[in-house]
Amino acid sequence: MRAMIFAAGLGTRLRPLTDTMPKALVPVGGKPLLQWQIEMLRETGIRCMVVNVHHLGEQIIGFLDAHDRFGCDIEVSDERERLLDTGGGLRKVMRDHPGVESWLALNVDILSTIRLPELTGAFDGVHDLARLVVSHRQTSRYLLFDDELSLCGWTNTATGAVRPDGLVTAGLQPLAFSGMQVVSPHLLPYMEQMEGDVFSMIDVYMHVLEHTEQGADHSGRRLRGFVPDRYEMRDIGKIDQFSEVEQWVRRCF
């Protein structure tokens, strides 16, 4: 299993910090966000990683080089000419690395207490197209699952929007997505069907639901949720949240 860290975002919610540094290098709890993620992956035994870059990407490359890539095999996926979003970014990397059995993809700006071996151990390449880390967290946008945690759709409770169109949501369980997922290479053919180069992973998952029988591919692989035990997470999204996040990091790590 290899990992991809989505580190190419503009970090507009963290301005003015991100006017002069990329979001991935914003320090939290004494370390840049990117370092937290690399060390978590390394401690789990995942030492082959890809980090995508866009805004001030040369700073991220310099940071990795200055730390000898943390003793890991860390490649850079360069999106400085065009930001591809999560789905487009992962598709680019999967195209460049055929034969990799699975990818653990995560956002650089979301820290959590997840025990990664629980997630990677739950992933079943025979039956899963992807395992999405979700939780009972209050938000306006939810993924919708059946009783077996198979993904059925998406909704925005603030606007009433539902995907796929016409989905009956009664009886489905709303869970909040963390941005972390384990993805099978069998998902790539669906990613290749996406129009254009820029799209999100949520768009990919909705495309699968819209073009398969009840979300299963020809071999019965499905998109499934994973709810971690004793799970806490923080999205490092806004300047005014930093004090609370710093306290949380000190408490949890």
C-alpha atoms as a printed R data frame, in Angstrom:
    type eleno elety resid chain resno       x      y       z
1   ATOM     1    CA   MET     A     1   0.000  0.000   0.000
2   ATOM     2    CA   ARG     A     2   1.192  3.488  -0.854
3   ATOM     3    CA   ALA     A     3  -0.082  6.827   0.396
4   ATOM     4    CA   MET     A     4  -1.014 10.072  -1.277
5   ATOM     5    CA   ILE     A     5  -1.126 13.268   0.741
6   ATOM     6    CA   PHE     A     6  -3.287 15.979  -0.790
7   ATOM     7    CA   ALA     A     7  -1.122 19.037  -0.100
8   ATOM     8    CA   ALA     A     8  -1.799 21.173  -3.174
9   ATOM     9    CA   GLY     A     9  -4.664 23.301  -1.842
10  ATOM    10    CA   LEU     A    10  -4.590 27.094  -1.902
11  ATOM    11    CA   GLY     A    11  -5.311 27.415   1.819
12  ATOM    12    CA   THR     A    12  -7.512 30.468   1.312
13  ATOM    13    CA   ARG     A    13  -9.219 29.972   4.696
14  ATOM    14    CA   LEU     A    14  -5.849 30.264   6.430
15  ATOM    15    CA   ARG     A    15  -4.883 33.646   5.027
16  ATOM    16    CA   PRO     A    16  -2.803 35.648   5.776
17  ATOM    17    CA   LEU     A    17  -0.575 32.720   6.846
18  ATOM    18    CA   THR     A    18  -0.887 31.118   3.421
19  ATOM    19    CA   ASP     A    19  -0.004 34.302   1.566
20  ATOM    20    CA   THR     A    20   3.635 33.418   2.184
21  ATOM    21    CA   MET     A    21   3.633 29.677   2.937
22  ATOM    22    CA   PRO     A    22   1.712 26.689   1.586
23  ATOM    23    CA   LYS     A    23  -1.011 25.240   3.786
24  ATOM    24    CA   ALA     A    24   0.980 22.023   4.176
25  ATOM    25    CA   LEU     A    25   3.752 23.869   6.030
26  ATOM    26    CA   VAL     A    26   1.525 25.734   8.491
27  ATOM    27    CA   PRO     A    27   2.770 24.703  11.968
28  ATOM    28    CA   VAL     A    28   0.399 23.112  14.463
29  ATOM    29    CA   GLY     A    29   1.620 21.739  17.782
30  ATOM    30    CA   GLY     A    30   5.195 22.616  16.899
31  ATOM    31    CA   LYS     A    31   5.280 20.812  13.545
32  ATOM    32    CA   PRO     A    32   4.112 21.562   9.998
33  ATOM    33    CA   LEU     A    33   0.929 19.763   8.993
34  ATOM    34    CA   LEU     A    34   2.786 17.799   6.332
35  ATOM    35    CA   GLN     A    35   5.254 16.460   8.885
36  ATOM    36    CA   TRP     A    36   2.422 15.208  11.103
37  ATOM    37    CA   GLN     A    37   1.007 13.193   8.203
38  ATOM    38    CA   ILE     A    38   4.342 11.798   7.013
39  ATOM    39    CA   GLU     A    39   5.293 10.680  10.515
40  ATOM    40    CA   MET     A    40   1.890  9.057  11.076
41  ATOM    41    CA   LEU     A    41   2.223  7.098   7.847
42  ATOM    42    CA   ARG     A    42   5.823  6.148   8.532
43  ATOM    43    CA   GLU     A    43   4.999  4.879  12.020
44  ATOM    44    CA   THR     A    44   2.293  2.699  10.472
45  ATOM    45    CA   GLY     A    45   4.828  1.157   8.092
46  ATOM    46    CA   ILE     A    46   3.860  3.064   4.958
47  ATOM    47    CA   ARG     A    47   7.106  4.499   3.611
48  ATOM    48    CA   CYS     A    48   6.217  5.022  -0.076
49  ATOM    49    CA   MET     A    49   4.256  8.258  -0.495
50  ATOM    50    CA   VAL     A    50   3.314 10.901  -3.027
51  ATOM    51    CA   VAL     A    51   2.704 14.535  -2.094
52  ATOM    52    CA   ASN     A    52   1.035 16.803  -4.619
53  ATOM    53    CA   VAL     A    53   1.983 20.494  -4.774
54  ATOM    54    CA   HIS     A    54   0.544 23.654  -6.308
55  ATOM    55    CA   HIS     A    55   0.504 26.917  -4.305
56  ATOM    56    CA   LEU     A    56   4.103 27.777  -3.316
57  ATOM    57    CA   GLY     A    57   4.994 24.208  -4.172
58  ATOM    58    CA   GLU     A    58   8.713 24.913  -4.263
59  ATOM    59    CA   GLN     A    59   8.586 25.490  -0.501
60  ATOM    60    CA   ILE     A    60   7.154 22.009   0.058
61  ATOM    61    CA   ILE     A    61   9.805 20.456  -2.178
62  ATOM    62    CA   GLY     A    62  12.492 22.348  -0.294
63  ATOM    63    CA   PHE     A    63  11.072 21.241   3.056
64  ATOM    64    CA   LEU     A    64  11.096 17.583   2.003
65  ATOM    65    CA   ASP     A    65  14.647 17.834   0.699
66  ATOM    66    CA   ALA     A    66  15.849 19.643   3.836
67  ATOM    67    CA   HIS     A    67  14.561 16.720   5.930
68  ATOM    68    CA   ASP     A    68  15.957 14.066   3.573
69  ATOM    69    CA   ARG     A    69  12.355 13.132   2.791
70  ATOM    70    CA   PHE     A    70  12.038 11.845   6.376
71  ATOM    71    CA   GLY     A    71  13.828  8.630   5.440
72  ATOM    72    CA   CYS     A    72  10.960  7.613   3.178
73  ATOM    73    CA   ASP     A    73  10.413  7.212  -0.551
74  ATOM    74    CA   ILE     A    74   8.444 10.432  -1.083
75  ATOM    75    CA   GLU     A    75   7.665 11.587  -4.607
76  ATOM    76    CA   VAL     A    76   6.201 14.933  -5.616
77  ATOM    77    CA   SER     A    77   3.264 15.168  -8.014
78  ATOM    78    CA   ASP     A    78   3.645 18.611  -9.542
79  ATOM    79    CA   GLU     A    79   0.357 20.464 -10.094
80  ATOM    80    CA   ARG     A    80   1.862 23.947 -10.110
81  ATOM    81    CA   GLU     A    81   0.584 24.628 -13.620
82  ATOM    82    CA   ARG     A    82  -2.942 23.456 -12.814
83  ATOM    83    CA   LEU     A    83  -4.643 22.421  -9.588
84  ATOM    84    CA   LEU     A    84  -6.486 19.143 -10.223
85  ATOM    85    CA   ASP     A    85  -8.604 18.767  -7.032
86  ATOM    86    CA   THR     A    86  -8.546 15.512  -5.086
87  ATOM    87    CA   GLY     A    87  -9.994 13.211  -7.744
88  ATOM    88    CA   GLY     A    88  -7.956 14.600 -10.612
89  ATOM    89    CA   GLY     A    89  -4.841 14.613  -8.448
90  ATOM    90    CA   LEU     A    90  -5.222 10.988  -7.384
91  ATOM    91    CA   ARG     A    91  -6.023  9.873 -10.924
92  ATOM    92    CA   LYS     A    92  -2.791 11.467 -12.146
93  ATOM    93    CA   VAL     A    93  -0.800  9.612  -9.494
94  ATOM    94    CA   MET     A    94  -2.537  6.270 -10.110
95  ATOM    95    CA   ARG     A    95  -1.825  6.601 -13.833
96  ATOM    96    CA   ASP     A    96   1.831  7.229 -13.042
97  ATOM    97    CA   HIS     A    97   2.051  4.170 -10.754
98  ATOM    98    CA   PRO     A    98   0.350  1.202 -12.425
99  ATOM    99    CA   GLY     A    99   0.416 -1.996 -10.459
100 ATOM   100    CA   VAL     A   100   0.116 -0.476  -6.980
101 ATOM   101    CA   GLU     A   101  -2.366 -2.668  -5.105
102 ATOM   102    CA   SER     A   102  -4.014  0.144  -3.126
103 ATOM   103    CA   TRP     A   103  -3.679  3.804  -2.150
104 ATOM   104    CA   LEU     A   104  -4.308  5.455   1.202
105 ATOM   105    CA   ALA     A   105  -5.273  9.032   0.338
106 ATOM   106    CA   LEU     A   106  -5.669 11.796   2.926
107 ATOM   107    CA   ASN     A   107  -5.854 15.564   3.268
108 ATOM   108    CA   VAL     A   108  -2.816 17.305   4.706
109 ATOM   109    CA   ASP     A   109  -4.917 19.680   6.814
110 ATOM   110    CA   ILE     A   110  -6.997 17.121   8.708
111 ATOM   111    CA   LEU     A   111  -5.414 15.670  11.839
112 ATOM   112    CA   SER     A   112  -7.063 12.761  13.604
113 ATOM   113    CA   THR     A   113  -6.598 10.068  16.215
114 ATOM   114    CA   ILE     A   114  -7.300  7.258  13.756
115 ATOM   115    CA   ARG     A   115  -5.364  4.036  14.191
116 ATOM   116    CA   LEU     A   116  -4.341  3.465  10.601
117 ATOM   117    CA   PRO     A   117  -3.846 -0.318  10.919
118 ATOM   118    CA   GLU     A   118  -7.564 -0.598  11.737
119 ATOM   119    CA   LEU     A   119  -8.422  1.124   8.459
120 ATOM   120    CA   THR     A   120  -5.885 -0.672   6.286
121 ATOM   121    CA   GLY     A   121  -6.824 -3.977   7.897
122 ATOM   122    CA   ALA     A   122 -10.509 -3.398   7.146
123 ATOM   123    CA   PHE     A   123  -9.836 -2.726   3.460
124 ATOM   124    CA   ASP     A   124 -10.632 -5.792   1.365
125 ATOM   125    CA   GLY     A   125  -9.268 -5.563  -2.165
126 ATOM   126    CA   VAL     A   126 -11.503 -8.423  -3.290
127 ATOM   127    CA   HIS     A   127 -14.751 -6.755  -2.228
128 ATOM   128    CA   ASP     A   128 -13.953 -3.023  -1.874
129 ATOM   129    CA   LEU     A   129 -13.546 -0.349  -4.515
130 ATOM   130    CA   ALA     A   130 -12.770  2.025  -1.656
131 ATOM   131    CA   ARG     A   131 -13.073  2.387   2.112
132 ATOM   132    CA   LEU     A   132 -14.042  5.886   3.219
133 ATOM   133    CA   VAL     A   133 -13.352  7.058   6.757
134 ATOM   134    CA   VAL     A   134 -16.564  8.551   8.121
135 ATOM   135    CA   SER     A   135 -17.914  9.494  11.521
136 ATOM   136    CA   HIS     A   136 -20.960 10.756  13.415
137 ATOM   137    CA   ARG     A   137 -19.950 14.388  13.149
138 ATOM   138    CA   GLN     A   138 -22.204 17.406  12.670
139 ATOM   139    CA   THR     A   139 -21.857 19.056   9.260
140 ATOM   140    CA   SER     A   140 -24.097 20.144   6.403
141 ATOM   141    CA   ARG     A   141 -22.787 17.619   3.862
142 ATOM   142    CA   TYR     A   142 -23.120 13.912   4.469
143 ATOM   143    CA   LEU     A   143 -22.451 10.652   2.722
144 ATOM   144    CA   LEU     A   144 -25.395  8.260   2.941
145 ATOM   145    CA   PHE     A   145 -24.937  4.569   3.755
146 ATOM   146    CA   ASP     A   146 -27.115  1.505   4.092
147 ATOM   147    CA   ASP     A   147 -27.092 -0.832   7.100
148 ATOM   148    CA   GLU     A   148 -24.008 -2.637   5.747
149 ATOM   149    CA   LEU     A   149 -22.109  0.637   5.303
150 ATOM   150    CA   SER     A   150 -22.279  0.480   1.518
151 ATOM   151    CA   LEU     A   151 -22.287  3.972   0.053
152 ATOM   152    CA   CYS     A   152 -25.615  4.967  -1.480
153 ATOM   153    CA   GLY     A   153 -25.390  8.721  -2.003
154 ATOM   154    CA   TRP     A   154 -24.636 12.228  -0.779
155 ATOM   155    CA   THR     A   155 -26.708 15.094   0.591
156 ATOM   156    CA   ASN     A   156 -26.345 18.725   1.578
157 ATOM   157    CA   THR     A   157 -28.784 19.332   4.405
158 ATOM   158    CA   ALA     A   158 -28.471 23.107   4.067
159 ATOM   159    CA   THR     A   159 -29.669 23.148   0.460
160 ATOM   160    CA   GLY     A   160 -31.603 19.885   0.255
161 ATOM   161    CA   ALA     A   161 -29.440 18.673  -2.638
162 ATOM   162    CA   VAL     A   162 -29.173 14.911  -3.086
163 ATOM   163    CA   ARG     A   163 -26.969 12.790  -5.302
164 ATOM   164    CA   PRO     A   164 -27.562 10.642  -7.291
165 ATOM   165    CA   ASP     A   165 -30.702 12.351  -8.554
166 ATOM   166    CA   GLY     A   166 -33.864 10.728  -7.300
167 ATOM   167    CA   LEU     A   167 -32.211  8.873  -4.425
168 ATOM   168    CA   VAL     A   168 -34.669  7.955  -1.679
169 ATOM   169    CA   THR     A   169 -32.851  8.877   1.522
170 ATOM   170    CA   ALA     A   170 -35.285  7.375   4.026
171 ATOM   171    CA   GLY     A   171 -33.579  4.680   6.066
172 ATOM   172    CA   LEU     A   172 -30.069  5.681   5.010
173 ATOM   173    CA   GLN     A   173 -27.445  6.613   7.586
174 ATOM   174    CA   PRO     A   174 -25.815 10.073   7.212
175 ATOM   175    CA   LEU     A   175 -22.111 10.110   8.094
176 ATOM   176    CA   ALA     A   176 -19.513 12.841   7.677
177 ATOM   177    CA   PHE     A   177 -16.528 12.163   5.417
178 ATOM   178    CA   SER     A   178 -13.047 12.813   6.801
179 ATOM   179    CA   GLY     A   179 -11.250 13.120   3.459
180 ATOM   180    CA   MET     A   180  -9.326  9.888   4.175
181 ATOM   181    CA   GLN     A   181  -9.859  6.764   2.093
182 ATOM   182    CA   VAL     A   182  -8.224  3.570   0.886
183 ATOM   183    CA   VAL     A   183  -8.707  3.174  -2.847
184 ATOM   184    CA   SER     A   184  -8.448  0.053  -5.003
185 ATOM   185    CA   PRO     A   185  -6.833  0.223  -8.467
186 ATOM   186    CA   HIS     A   186 -10.170 -1.090  -9.728
187 ATOM   187    CA   LEU     A   187 -11.548  2.397  -9.105
188 ATOM   188    CA   LEU     A   188  -9.274  3.867 -11.786
189 ATOM   189    CA   PRO     A   189 -11.467  2.864 -14.782
190 ATOM   190    CA   TYR     A   190 -14.300  4.917 -13.294
191 ATOM   191    CA   MET     A   191 -11.922  7.828 -12.732
192 ATOM   192    CA   GLU     A   192 -10.909  7.607 -16.396
193 ATOM   193    CA   GLN     A   193 -14.564  8.132 -17.333
194 ATOM   194    CA   MET     A   194 -14.661 11.524 -15.615
195 ATOM   195    CA   GLU     A   195 -14.888 14.535 -17.895
196 ATOM   196    CA   GLY     A   196 -11.966 16.945 -17.790
197 ATOM   197    CA   ASP     A   197  -8.954 16.895 -15.497
198 ATOM   198    CA   VAL     A   198 -10.346 18.669 -12.416
199 ATOM   199    CA   PHE     A   199 -12.795 16.823 -10.156
200 ATOM   200    CA   SER     A   200 -13.148 15.715  -6.550
201 ATOM   201    CA   MET     A   201 -13.189 12.240  -5.046
202 ATOM   202    CA   ILE     A   202 -16.845 12.806  -4.108
203 ATOM   203    CA   ASP     A   203 -17.557 13.340  -7.816
204 ATOM   204    CA   VAL     A   204 -15.839 10.017  -8.537
205 ATOM   205    CA   TYR     A   205 -17.895  8.181  -5.943
206 ATOM   206    CA   MET     A   206 -21.147  9.649  -7.240
207 ATOM   207    CA   HIS     A   207 -20.140  8.668 -10.775
208 ATOM   208    CA   VAL     A   208 -19.668  5.078  -9.609
209 ATOM   209    CA   LEU     A   209 -23.110  5.076  -7.995
210 ATOM   210    CA   GLU     A   210 -24.694  6.525 -11.125
211 ATOM   211    CA   HIS     A   211 -23.061  3.995 -13.476
212 ATOM   212    CA   THR     A   212 -23.259  0.715 -11.561
213 ATOM   213    CA   GLU     A   213 -25.965 -1.562 -10.257
214 ATOM   214    CA   GLN     A   214 -26.499 -0.441  -6.669
215 ATOM   215    CA   GLY     A   215 -22.905  0.808  -6.440
216 ATOM   216    CA   ALA     A   216 -21.222 -2.530  -7.254
217 ATOM   217    CA   ASP     A   217 -18.826 -3.098 -10.153
218 ATOM   218    CA   HIS     A   218 -18.918 -6.220 -12.355
219 ATOM   219    CA   SER     A   219 -17.031 -8.202  -9.695
220 ATOM   220    CA   GLY     A   220 -19.245 -7.044  -6.835
221 ATOM   221    CA   ARG     A   221 -16.751 -4.565  -5.379
222 ATOM   222    CA   ARG     A   222 -18.421 -1.682  -3.554
223 ATOM   223    CA   LEU     A   223 -17.733  1.681  -1.996
224 ATOM   224    CA   ARG     A   224 -17.884  1.180   1.743
225 ATOM   225    CA   GLY     A   225 -17.621  3.279   4.854
226 ATOM   226    CA   PHE     A   226 -15.316  2.780   7.809
227 ATOM   227    CA   VAL     A   227 -16.197  4.210  11.227
228 ATOM   228    CA   PRO     A   228 -13.086  4.238  13.485
229 ATOM   229    CA   ASP     A   229 -13.244  3.528  17.195
230 ATOM   230    CA   ARG     A   230 -12.538  6.358  19.663
231 ATOM   231    CA   TYR     A   231 -12.096  8.772  16.785
232 ATOM   232    CA   GLU     A   232 -11.461 12.495  16.951
233 ATOM   233    CA   MET     A   233 -10.422 14.790  14.134
234 ATOM   234    CA   ARG     A   234  -9.729 18.452  13.496
235 ATOM   235    CA   ASP     A   235  -9.900 20.243  10.170
236 ATOM   236    CA   ILE     A   236  -7.226 22.951  10.309
237 ATOM   237    CA   GLY     A   237  -9.391 25.339   8.406
238 ATOM   238    CA   LYS     A   238  -9.528 28.783   9.946
239 ATOM   239    CA   ILE     A   239  -7.160 31.111  11.774
240 ATOM   240    CA   ASP     A   240  -9.593 31.640  14.640
241 ATOM   241    CA   GLN     A   241  -9.628 27.871  15.341
242 ATOM   242    CA   PHE     A   242  -5.900 27.614  15.987
243 ATOM   243    CA   SER     A   243  -6.010 28.048  19.755
244 ATOM   244    CA   GLU     A   244  -8.539 25.224  20.165
245 ATOM   245    CA   VAL     A   245  -6.630 23.001  17.729
246 ATOM   246    CA   GLU     A   246  -3.340 23.569  19.552
247 ATOM   247    CA   GLN     A   247  -4.968 22.503  22.841
248 ATOM   248    CA   TRP     A   248  -6.449 19.435  21.164
249 ATOM   249    CA   VAL     A   249  -3.077 18.430  19.686
250 ATOM   250    CA   ARG     A   250  -1.389 18.720  23.082
251 ATOM   251    CA   ARG     A   251  -4.112 16.579  24.638
252 ATOM   252    CA   CYS     A   252  -4.168 13.861  21.974
253 ATOM   253    CA   PHE     A   253  -0.547 13.625  20.846
